[in-house]
Amino acid sequence: MVTVGPRYLMRAPAALALAAAVGAGAAEAARRPALPEIRVRSPEQAVPACVTPARLMRHLLERTPNLDARFRDIARYYKLHGEALGIRWDYAFFQMLLETNYLSYKTGSGRWGDVDPTQNNFAGIGATGGGVPGDSFPDVSTGVLAQMQHLVAYSGERVPDPLAPRTREKQDEIVELSLALRRPVRFDDLTDRWAKDRNYAKSIEWVAERYRQANCTPSGAPLPPAEDDEMEARASRPRLAALMPPAEPRPPACDVFAASYGGPIALLIRSVDDATVKYTVLQVEEALEHPQAEAFMKVHTPNGKRIARFLSRERALERAFELCPGPS
């Protein structure tokens, strides 16, 4: 089953909603599959090794071979933002595949859903049915981050200044209902809440199982290594460019990297890894400069610091190589 654009429940006052959630929801919860918790709170809850952005993209392209080129890096954004916010980003990705019908944005009959691909809305946020298109976001990364923030609210935690208008309008109600569960919120708890669909959990798990059958052993280890796994090992950063090649061999104590969210602002980040000083030129969008920089550093350069800001990538790289020169 595929749901394109979730339809949110139109709720009565909060007291009635809480009573309905605690009462009528208990029997229904017992019948649906128990999916992972939304938030990762221990190593045992982490995304299994068989799930990588490269494998996810291969899985997606097998089902949507004419995928819009804008979405070719989308799995890396799920990992980047998911790890930064402590979300089970693999199940967030499976939720996206369900909501968008593998990014085709079409129903099973081939008709377009309420949400348009250009909205960068990957989980039908604000699409309440009846042709309402829901929220729109300026780019793929922002759309993924908006979904992750909405999941944070469903986990029972308020989001400061969320990107999605729907999250800003409804998160107090969402958090209240989630806290009423008095336990960690799971992805199956999204049933009849994120989408008015009694089979929502079963549908997400069906998508997840299709992926696991092709990529995972029962223990969560990868099936025999593929070319995608080697690519993932070489490129573990979102949209990370190849190592900037110096004109001459560079001493091992210093190196320069480049990464990009696609924006015009270039930040220079300094970090130390295994006694090697690394300078990373990170391109960000001006309106999202702070959250994108913080998310990148939290995952990829946890001890990093922003040391400069430039209006062009070329000037930032020039300064990086001034700080990290090759041998004289």
Phi, psi and omega in degrees: 000143180231133176247120177255110181082100180292149178249114184286149175291136172272111192261154170283187176306157188304323182297318178293321180296318179297318179297318179295319182295318183282324184276283186295334183286340184296313181295319180295321180298327181291340184266346184261159181292145177275109181267170181299157173296147180297319183260144176270115185244356179202159179303329181292340181264003185293160176299130183295158185296337182283355179256113177227156177304320181295316179293321178298318180292322177298316179300316180294315183292334176295333183257336176229076185295337179264034183304136176304133183301334179297337185263007187293341179248014190297326181296326179293327177292324177296318179293315182300304184286327179295314179294322180295327183258001179071039181255144171291085189292339176294316179287331172296322178293317179296323176299318178298317179300321178293311185295325185256004186053059179059043177061021172274338183059027178239152177283175179299336179275359179092001179274151178291143175277186182290331183267134178268142181304329183289350180284345184054035178254107191259002179219024176062032183295121180084356177276098189264011179096170178068025178091000178290120187282341180084193185283157177234151182225150190290338182202175185296313182302315180295321178297319178295316180298322179297319177297317180298319179295322178296322176293324176301316178299317179293337177284353178102016182235131179290147179253122177288124176052061181294157183285322185277131175304323180297321178294317179299320185283325192245356190294329178298316178294318180298313181297318181299314179295323180291318180294335179294341177291334179059037176197167176300137183278134180252167179296332178289343176288352176285346180301132181061015174237293177298315176232140177280078187209115183291342181256017186300314180297316179298323181292317177298317181293327176297317177296316180298319182292325175301319179292312184299321181301327183266345190230347192231145168278167179303333180276354181095002177282155178294145170293173187320134186307141178240172179301326180298324180295320178295320177297321180295321179295325181279336185227077184270002180251148181294123177054031182285126178287165176298154179307129183297115186284125177282160179294329179229164178304138185257141179299145185294347184281356185209141178206161182237135178234165174223140177216160186208139166261002177096001183270174185274340183278134180247120178257141177255120184245130178252133178215165178236129181222117180053048177067011176253127176278129181240134174248120181247125173268112184248117176274130182226164175275140186300319183288341183240024186305310184292307182296325179291319178295315181296319180296318180295312183293324181298323184269319192250334178222069187301336177256016184280159177223140173285124182246348179196159179227133183228158179268000178214148179294321183298318180292323179295318178294322178301317180291323178300317180285337171293320180283337184232067186285158174283176181294144180277000000 
